[in-house]
């Protein structure tokens, strides 16, 4: 008789076929693909994509569906209350419960249900406890942080994806049990690499791409204000991502209207994951002045496509300039202005070398992370 596999219950606010939630969706998709042969996996998510008012039209809500080797349930709004979540976690003997956020609705309900826990909850805060991220809407977050601190430390295992996140978790929850496992990504393929497209980088011109949700945390306005200080060359910036914070986007639009004529900024709408590699290959540099990321799937996708990256120093992608793969800069105006000027001036030969190094950084990340071993340790 074959031994039954342990059951893993995963909560994520938005999942496939949606794509507007960004990195967490892809992280969980990769995790399911990695572990579904060793675990019976059950995914709980909502019946619509991030920001959408209407549900998916091709999916039956509120019932378990078999999907390529795992089970998934898409909950309608009427079925996402604490009693519904309690019913799900008590429906079977789940060995592990894994949730992809500290502050999202599912996670709040799960942690409120840990008064009499039968199993630990593994929480992946996904950068939410980094100092910059925690400051955003702190008036909402800190009361819940205080509540979580009242729970026994044994209730939660924290999933950190790098040493910086380990430290950020320990700063907020000093007694926390933290396990380290890097963000699981697919192997790097050269199929969508920029250097295969035959696009040379022309000195005096710069094509930038920003791919992320449009929120205060992603800090697009900071980049736009830096473009206002660039006086030479031609700069094109294309913006992809759902408009989540409408007032913040209006502030960005105000800056865009004030930019000089040689800075061309275009909002391109949302970008599905299957188009990312092809779209990125059309640009010179990927840019993200974020206030905090625990990984940044779009950053990895850009490096994989051979795009050097221009980032804040609030991501785990560090020491990029020494590798000639990009920059990780403090959010200080002058350093960003000078770096943008250097990007504009860069010619084809130098750019090709940087492009090759960017792809190499992505390959090394995949090679150095023992994904399956670390995730089996996380769920053990």
C-alpha positions in Angstrom: 0.0 0.0 0.0 1.4 3.4 -1.0 1.9 5.9 1.8 -0.4 8.9 1.7 1.3 12.2 1.0 1.1 15.0 3.6 -1.5 17.6 2.8 -0.5 21.2 2.3 -3.1 24.0 2.4 -2.1 27.2 0.7 -3.9 30.6 1.0 -3.3 33.3 -1.5 -5.6 36.3 -2.2 -5.3 36.1 -6.0 -4.1 33.3 -8.2 -4.0 31.9 -11.7 -5.5 32.5 -14.2 -5.1 36.0 -12.8 -1.9 38.0 -13.2 -2.5 41.4 -11.7 -1.3 40.5 -8.2 2.3 40.3 -9.4 5.1 38.2 -7.8 3.2 36.3 -5.2 1.0 34.6 -7.8 4.0 33.4 -9.7 5.8 32.4 -6.5 2.9 30.1 -5.5 2.6 28.7 -9.0 6.3 27.7 -9.0 5.9 26.3 -5.5 3.0 24.1 -6.5 4.9 22.9 -9.5 7.9 22.1 -7.3 6.1 20.2 -4.5 2.9 18.6 -6.0 4.6 15.2 -6.5 5.5 15.0 -2.8 2.5 16.8 -1.2 -1.3 16.8 -1.7 -1.7 20.5 -2.3 -4.9 22.5 -1.8 -5.0 26.2 -2.8 -7.6 28.6 -1.5 -8.0 31.9 -3.4 -10.6 34.4 -4.6 -12.9 34.0 -7.6 -11.5 37.1 -9.4 -8.2 38.8 -10.3 -6.7 41.6 -8.2 -8.7 44.8 -8.5 -11.5 43.2 -10.6 -15.1 43.7 -9.8 -16.3 40.7 -11.8 -15.4 37.0 -11.2 -13.7 34.7 -13.7 -16.3 33.6 -16.2 -14.8 30.1 -16.9 -14.4 28.9 -13.3 -17.0 27.4 -10.9 -16.7 29.1 -7.6 -17.0 27.7 -4.1 -16.1 24.1 -4.9 -12.9 22.1 -5.0 -11.5 21.7 -8.5 -8.8 19.3 -9.7 -6.3 21.4 -11.6 -3.2 19.7 -13.1 -2.3 17.6 -10.1 -3.6 19.7 -7.2 -6.9 21.0 -5.8 -8.1 24.6 -5.8 -11.1 26.4 -4.6 -12.1 29.9 -5.9 -14.1 31.6 -3.1 -16.9 34.1 -4.0 -17.1 37.2 -1.7 -20.0 35.6 0.3 -17.8 32.6 1.2 -14.7 34.4 2.5 -15.8 34.9 6.1 -14.0 33.6 9.2 -16.5 30.7 9.5 -15.8 29.7 5.9 -12.1 29.7 6.5 -12.5 27.7 9.7 -14.6 25.2 7.8 -11.9 24.7 5.2 -9.0 24.3 7.6 -11.0 21.7 9.7 -12.3 19.8 6.6 -9.2 17.6 6.4 -6.1 16.8 8.4 -3.7 19.3 6.8 -0.1 18.8 7.9 0.8 22.4 7.0 -1.0 25.7 6.4 0.9 28.3 4.3 -0.3 31.9 3.7 1.2 34.5 1.5 1.0 37.7 3.5 0.7 38.9 7.1 -1.9 41.6 6.5 -4.1 40.2 3.8 -7.7 39.1 4.6 -7.1 35.4 4.5 -4.1 35.7 6.8 -5.8 37.9 9.3 -8.6 35.3 9.6 -6.2 32.4 9.9 -4.3 34.0 12.7 -7.5 34.9 14.5 -8.4 31.1 14.3 -5.1 30.0 16.1 -6.6 30.2 19.6 -6.8 26.4 19.5 -4.4 25.5 16.7 -4.0 21.9 15.5 -1.0 22.8 13.4 1.4 25.7 12.9 0.8 28.3 10.3 3.6 29.2 8.0 3.5 32.9 7.1 5.4 34.3 4.1 5.3 38.1 4.7 6.8 38.8 1.3 8.6 42.0 2.3 5.7 43.4 4.4 7.9 43.6 7.5 10.7 45.6 5.8 11.0 49.0 7.5 10.0 51.0 4.4 7.0 48.8 3.7 5.8 48.6 7.3 5.7 52.4 7.5 3.1 52.6 4.7 -0.4 52.8 6.3 1.3 52.0 9.7 -1.9 53.0 11.5 -3.6 50.0 10.0 -0.7 47.5 10.3 0.7 48.1 13.7 -2.4 47.2 15.7 -2.5 43.8 14.0 1.2 43.4 14.6 0.6 44.0 18.3 -2.2 41.3 18.2 0.1 38.8 16.5 2.7 39.4 19.2 0.2 38.2 21.8 0.0 34.8 20.1 2.3 32.1 21.4 5.5 32.1 19.3 5.0 28.4 18.5 1.9 29.2 16.5 3.8 30.7 13.5 6.7 29.6 11.4 8.0 32.6 9.3 9.2 32.0 5.7 12.0 34.4 4.8 13.4 34.5 1.3 16.8 36.1 2.2 18.9 37.2 5.2 17.5 40.7 5.1 14.0 39.4 5.5 15.1 37.2 8.4 16.4 40.3 10.1 13.2 42.3 9.3 11.1 39.6 10.8 13.3 39.3 13.9 13.1 43.1 14.4 9.4 43.0 14.7 9.0 39.5 16.3 12.2 38.8 18.3 11.0 35.3 19.4 10.0 34.2 15.9 10.9 30.9 14.4 12.2 31.8 10.9 13.1 29.4 8.1 15.0 30.6 5.0 14.1 29.5 1.5 14.7 31.7 -1.5 11.9 32.6 -3.9 11.4 29.7 -6.2 11.8 30.7 -9.9 11.8 28.9 -13.2 15.2 28.2 -14.9 16.6 31.0 -17.0 16.0 30.6 -20.7 17.7 32.7 -23.4 14.6 32.5 -25.6 13.4 36.0 -24.5 16.9 37.5 -24.1 17.3 41.1 -25.3 20.6 40.4 -27.0 18.9 37.8 -29.3 16.5 40.5 -30.5 19.2 42.4 -32.4 18.4 45.7 -30.6 21.5 47.8 -30.1 21.6 50.4 -27.3 22.2 53.8 -28.9 24.3 56.4 -27.1 22.2 59.4 -26.3 18.9 57.5 -26.1 17.4 55.4 -23.3 14.4 53.0 -23.2 13.3 52.3 -19.7 10.6 50.0 -18.5 8.7 49.9 -15.2 6.7 46.8 -14.4 4.8 46.8 -11.1 1.6 47.6 -9.4 1.1 51.4 -9.3 1.2 52.1 -5.5 3.1 54.4 -3.2 5.4 51.5 -2.2 6.7 51.1 -5.8 7.7 54.7 -5.8 7.2 55.6 -9.4 6.7 59.3 -8.7 10.3 59.4 -7.4 11.6 58.2 -10.7 9.4 60.7 -12.7 10.8 63.5 -10.6 14.3 62.4 -11.4 13.5 62.4 -15.1 12.5 66.1 -14.8 16.2 66.8 -13.9 17.6 65.1 -17.0 18.5 67.7 -19.6 20.3 65.8 -22.3 19.5 62.9 -24.5 16.1 61.2 -25.3 14.4 59.1 -22.7 11.4 56.8 -23.2 9.7 55.3 -20.2 6.9 52.7 -20.6 4.9 51.8 -17.5 3.1 48.5 -17.1 1.0 47.5 -14.2 -2.5 47.8 -12.6 -3.4 51.2 -11.2 -4.1 50.2 -7.5 -3.7 53.6 -5.8 -5.7 56.0 -8.0 -4.8 59.2 -6.0 -1.1 58.3 -6.2 -1.4 57.7 -9.9 -2.9 61.1 -10.4 0.1 62.6 -8.6 2.3 60.7 -11.0 0.3 62.1 -14.0 0.8 65.6 -12.7 4.6 65.1 -12.8 4.4 63.4 -16.3 2.6 66.5 -17.7 5.5 68.7 -16.5 8.3 66.6 -18.0 10.4 68.1 -20.8 9.7 67.1 -24.4 12.7 64.8 -24.6 11.2 62.6 -21.8 8.4 60.5 -23.3 6.4 58.6 -20.7 3.6 56.2 -21.7 1.2 54.1 -19.6 0.8 50.7 -21.3 -1.7 49.0 -19.0 -1.4 45.6 -17.4 1.0 42.9 -18.5 0.2 39.1 -18.3 3.0 36.9 -17.2 3.2 35.0 -20.5 4.1 38.3 -22.3 6.7 39.6 -19.8 9.8 38.1 -21.4 8.9 39.3 -24.9 8.0 42.8 -23.7 11.1 43.3 -21.5 13.4 42.4 -24.4 12.4 45.6 -26.2 13.9 47.9 -23.6 17.4 48.9 -22.4 17.0 49.0 -18.6 14.4 47.9 -16.1 13.8 50.5 -13.3 12.1 50.1 -9.9 12.8 52.7 -7.1 10.7 50.6 -4.6 10.4 51.3 -0.9 10.8 47.6 -0.2 10.8 44.2 -1.9 11.6 40.8 -0.5 12.4 39.5 -4.0 10.9 41.2 -7.0 9.8 38.7 -9.7 9.8 41.4 -12.3 13.4 42.2 -11.4 14.4 38.6 -11.9 12.5 38.5 -15.2 14.4 41.5 -16.4 17.8 40.1 -15.5 16.9 36.8 -17.2 16.0 38.8 -20.3 19.4 40.5 -20.2 18.2 43.9 -19.0 20.5 45.7 -16.6 18.3 47.0 -13.7 18.2 50.3 -11.9 16.8 49.7 -8.4 16.6 51.2 -5.0 18.7 49.6 -2.3 15.5 48.2 -0.7 15.6 44.8 -2.5 17.8 41.7 -2.1 19.4 42.4 -5.4 22.6 44.1 -4.2 26.2 45.0 -5.4 24.9 45.1 -9.0 27.2 47.9 -10.2 30.3 45.8 -9.3 28.9 43.0 -11.4 28.1 45.4 -14.2 24.5 44.2 -14.1 22.8 47.4 -12.9 22.6 49.7 -9.9 21.1 49.4 -6.4 20.9 53.0 -5.2 19.8 54.8 -2.1 16.7 56.9 -2.7 18.7 60.0 -3.0 18.0 62.4 -5.8 21.4 63.2 -7.0 22.7 59.6 -7.3 19.6 58.7 -9.4 20.0 61.7 -11.7 23.7 60.9 -12.3 23.0 57.2 -13.0 20.3 58.0 -15.4 22.7 60.3 -17.3 25.2 57.4 -17.4 22.5 55.1 -18.8 21.7 57.6 -21.5 25.4 57.9 -22.5 26.1 54.2 -22.6 26.8 52.9 -26.1 26.2 49.6 -27.8 29.5 47.8 -26.9 29.4 48.6 -23.2 25.7 47.9 -23.0 26.2 44.4 -24.5 28.7 43.5 -21.8 26.2 44.7 -19.1 23.4 42.8 -20.7 25.4 39.6 -20.6 26.2 40.2 -17.0 22.6 40.8 -16.1 21.6 37.5 -17.5 24.5 35.8 -15.6 23.3 37.2 -12.3 19.9 35.6 -12.9 21.5 32.2 -13.8 23.7 32.3 -10.7 20.6 32.9 -8.5 18.9 29.8 -9.9 22.1 27.7 -9.6 22.9 28.7 -6.0 19.4 28.2 -4.6 18.6 24.5 -3.7 14.9 25.1 -4.0 13.5 21.7 -3.5 15.7 20.9 -0.5 14.9 24.2 1.2 11.2 24.0 0.6 11.0 20.5 1.9 12.7 21.7 5.0 10.2 24.5 5.3 7.3 22.1 5.2 8.7 19.5 7.6 
